[in-house]
C-alpha cells in the first residue's frame, strides 16, 4: 500500500486527526484481547475494548462510554459461567478540562457485581429451565451491580444499585435473544428502535433521576479484524480462508453507560475516556448458600491489573518489556514511560515503511499519549453503524467504518479554528464507535504522515473490503442504547 495525496477536501478532514488532539495539548490499544502477558491469565478482568462517542436519546445529549471484558467467550459453552467477577472493580474514567492533557481522571464510574444462586443443590449452574423474565425462577445464577460516581478528590456517590444483569445467550432456554424467539435460530440482528430490542436487554436497562442510563451483560464481541494475519506478519492479508475475522463468533461481557453531558460541564469541550480493572488482595473463602453470594469474597485494597484507552496501543505498539507495566500504571505516566513507542512505532518497520515514517512520529504520539480516547462533545451525535446481514438495521447515512479516511466527518463548535471551520473526524480517533474499523484506520494512519497538517502525506484509503479485508462485524449493532450487538446464540453461530 503506497502513499499518495487525496483530493483537497479529504486532506482537510484527515488533518483534523491531529487538530483534534492538539486541542487538548499533551505533556512533553483494537486488539486480539491478549494485550499483556499477566492479564491473559485473568479473563474476567481482561479489558478487550473501550468505546466512547457523542449520542442523543429522547432529547438528552450524552457521552456514551462502554467497556468490554472477558475475551473469547464461546457461545453456549457448558456450564455457561462467563460472568463479571464479584471481586473485580470495573471502572470507566472521564477526564475533562486540563485533566485530559494531564492524563488524570476527573470523574470515575465504578461497577461492582454480586452473584447469587437460587439453588445450590443442582448441577444446573445457570439455568433451571427456559427464562421468560430476567431473574425469574428458572434463572439460577443471577448477577446484580451498583454504580458509584467518584470525583478525583472526593467521596463516591452511588448512582445505581441492585441493577440486574441479563442471562447469557445459551439458546433454547434464552429464546428471546434469538430470531423469531426461537432458541434454534441465530441471535437477533441489531435494531433501530428501542421498542424492537429483545426482552432480556430491555428489562435490564436502568435509568436514574439524573438521566444516566446503564446496562451490563453479555454481548457479541463488537471488534472485528484479521488479527491472525497481523501476528503471522502477513500484511498482504492474503492466503486461503480470507477474509478472516479473528473475533467472529465470540461474545464478551460489556458495560455501557450513558452520561448526560450536563454532568461533565457542558458540550463545549473535548474529554478523555479510559477504563481500568482492579482486584482485591486477600482471599476469604466462604461456601455459597442459597440466596447468598455465589463467589468467595475478598478483602483488602483494590490493585489495578488492567487498563485500556485507545485501540491497539498496548498490544501493537508497546514492547513486551513494558506491557504488564502499562496494565498497572495510569495515563499520567504515559508521556514518561510509553511515548517512545508511539514516536518510533515498530509496526512502521514491520510494514516496510521508509525511515521517515519510522521515527519522530509526533502525529501518532498525539493520538495515543496520554492514552485516553478523546471525544469532542460539541458535535452533533455520531453516525451509527448497523449491520450488513439480512434483517439488520442499516448504517446511518454517511457512516464510514474508516471514519475520516472514508469521508465521515462532523462539525465541531468547540474547535472552530481548525480545517473547514471546525471539521473533525466522525469516528476514531475522535471517540470510538461500534463499527469503527480501527485496524484499517490505524494502519492507514501509520502509513500516512500527518506531522505537517498544512501538507500531509496520506495513505490511499482502501476500496472495500479494505486493508485487512474484514470490513464489518459478524452481527449487526444496535442503533439504540446499549448499542452493542446481541450476544451470539450457543446453538447457532459461526466463527470467522
C-alpha positions, 0 to 999 in steps of 0.5 A, spaced: 500 500 500 503 506 497 502 513 499 499 518 495 495 525 496 487 525 496 483 530 493 483 537 497 477 536 501 479 529 504 486 532 506 482 537 510 478 532 514 484 527 515 488 533 518 483 534 523 486 527 526 491 531 529 487 538 530 483 534 534 488 532 539 492 538 539 486 541 542 487 538 548 495 539 548 499 533 551 505 533 556 512 533 553 490 499 544 483 494 537 486 488 539 486 480 539 484 481 547 491 478 549 494 485 550 499 483 556 502 477 558 499 477 566 492 479 564 491 473 559 491 469 565 485 473 568 479 473 563 474 476 567 478 482 568 481 482 561 479 489 558 478 487 550 475 494 548 473 501 550 468 505 546 466 512 547 462 517 542 457 523 542 449 520 542 442 523 543 436 519 546 429 522 547 432 529 547 438 528 552 445 529 549 450 524 552 457 521 552 456 514 551 462 510 554 462 502 554 467 497 556 468 490 554 471 484 558 472 477 558 475 475 551 473 469 547 467 467 550 464 461 546 457 461 545 453 456 549 459 453 552 457 448 558 456 450 564 455 457 561 459 461 567 462 467 563 460 472 568 463 479 571 467 477 577 464 479 584 471 481 586 473 485 580 472 493 580 470 495 573 471 502 572 470 507 566 474 514 567 472 521 564 477 526 564 475 533 562 478 540 562 486 540 563 485 533 566 485 530 559 492 533 557 494 531 564 492 524 563 488 524 570 481 522 571 476 527 573 470 523 574 470 515 575 464 510 574 465 504 578 461 497 577 461 492 582 457 485 581 454 480 586 452 473 584 447 469 587 444 462 586 437 460 587 439 453 588 445 450 590 443 443 590 443 442 582 448 441 577 444 446 573 449 452 574 445 457 570 439 455 568 433 451 571 429 451 565 427 456 559 427 464 562 421 468 560 423 474 565 430 476 567 431 473 574 425 469 574 425 462 577 428 458 572 434 463 572 439 460 577 445 464 577 443 471 577 448 477 577 446 484 580 451 491 580 451 498 583 454 504 580 458 509 584 460 516 581 467 518 584 470 525 583 478 525 583 478 528 590 472 526 593 467 521 596 463 516 591 456 517 590 452 511 588 448 512 582 445 505 581 444 499 585 441 492 585 441 493 577 440 486 574 444 483 569 441 479 563 442 471 562 447 469 557 445 467 550 445 459 551 439 458 546 433 454 547 432 456 554 434 464 552 429 464 546 428 471 546 435 473 544 434 469 538 430 470 531 423 469 531 424 467 539 426 461 537 432 458 541 434 454 534 435 460 530 441 465 530 441 471 535 437 477 533 440 482 528 441 489 531 435 494 531 433 501 530 428 502 535 428 501 542 421 498 542 424 492 537 430 490 542 429 483 545 426 482 552 432 480 556 436 487 554 430 491 555 428 489 562 435 490 564 436 497 562 436 502 568 435 509 568 436 514 574 433 521 576 439 524 573 438 521 566 444 516 566 442 510 563 446 503 564 446 496 562 451 490 563 451 483 560 453 479 555 454 481 548 457 479 541 464 481 541 463 488 537 471 488 534 472 485 528 479 484 524 484 479 521 488 479 527 491 472 525 494 475 519 497 481 523 501 476 528 503 471 522 506 478 519 502 477 513 500 484 511 498 482 504 492 479 508 492 474 503 492 466 503 486 461 503 480 462 508 480 470 507 477 474 509 478 472 516 475 475 522 479 473 528 473 475 533 467 472 529 463 468 533 465 470 540 461 474 545 464 478 551 461 481 557 460 489 556 458 495 560 455 501 557 453 507 560 450 513 558 452 520 561 448 526 560 453 531 558 450 536 563 454 532 568 461 533 565 460 541 564 457 542 558 458 540 550 463 545 549 469 541 550 473 535 548 474 529 554 478 523 555 475 516 556 479 510 559 477 504 563 481 500 568 480 493 572 482 492 579 482 486 584 482 485 591 488 482 595 486 477 600 482 471 599 476 469 604 473 463 602 466 462 604 461 456 601 455 459 597 448 458 600 442 459 597 440 466 596 447 468 598 453 470 594 455 465 589 463 467 589 468 467 595 469 474 597 475 478 598 478 483 602 483 488 602 485 494 597 483 494 590 490 493 585 489 495 578 491 489 573 488 492 567 487 498 563 485 500 556 484 507 552 485 507 545 485 501 540 491 497 539 496 501 543 498 496 548 498 490 544 501 493 537 505 498 539 508 497 546 514 492 547 513 486 551 518 489 556 513 494 558 506 491 557 504 488 564 507 495 566 502 499 562 496 494 565 498 497 572 500 504 571 495 510 569 495 515 563 499 520 567 505 516 566 504 515 559 508 521 556 514 518 561 514 511 560 510 509 553 511 515 548 517 512 545 513 507 542 508 511 539 514 516 536 518 510 533 512 505 532 515 498 530 509 496 526 512 502 521 518 497 520 514 491 520 510 494 514 516 496 510 515 503 511 521 508 509 525 511 515 521 517 515 515 514 517 519 510 522 521 515 527 519 522 530 512 520 529 509 526 533 502 525 529 501 518 532 504 520 539 498 525 539 493 520 538 495 515 543 499 519 549 496 520 554 492 514 552 485 516 553 480 516 547 478 523 546 471 525 544 469 532 542 462 533 545 460 539 541 458 535 535 452 533 533 451 525 535 455 520 531 453 516 525 451 509 527 453 503 524 448 497 523 449 491 520 450 488 513 446 481 514 439 480 512 434 483 517 439 488 520 438 495 521 442 499 516 448 504 517 446 511 518 447 515 512 454 517 511 457 512 516 464 510 514 467 504 518 474 508 516 471 514 519 475 520 516 479 516 511 472 514 508 469 521 508 465 521 515 466 527 518 462 532 523 462 539 525 465 541 531 463 548 535 468 547 540 474 547 535 472 552 530 479 554 528 481 548 525 480 545 517 473 547 514 471 551 520 471 546 525 471 539 521 473 533 525 473 526 524 466 522 525 469 516 528 476 514 531 480 517 533 475 522 535 471 517 540 470 510 538 464 507 535 461 500 534 463 499 527 469 503 527 474 499 523 480 501 527 485 496 524 484 499 517 484 506 520 490 505 524 494 502 519 492 507 514 494 512 519 501 509 520 502 509 513 500 516 512 504 522 515 500 527 518 506 531 522 505 537 517 497 538 517 498 544 512 501 538 507 500 531 509 502 525 506 496 520 506 495 513 505 490 511 499 484 509 503 482 502 501 476 500 496 472 495 500 473 490 503 479 494 505 486 493 508 485 487 512 479 485 508 474 484 514 470 490 513 464 489 518 462 485 524 459 478 524 452 481 527 449 487 526 449 493 532 444 496 535 442 503 533 439 504 540 442 504 547 446 499 549 448 499 542 452 493 542 450 487 538 446 481 541 450 476 544 451 470 539 446 464 540 450 457 543 446 453 538 447 457 532 453 461 530 459 461 526 466 463 527 470 467 522 
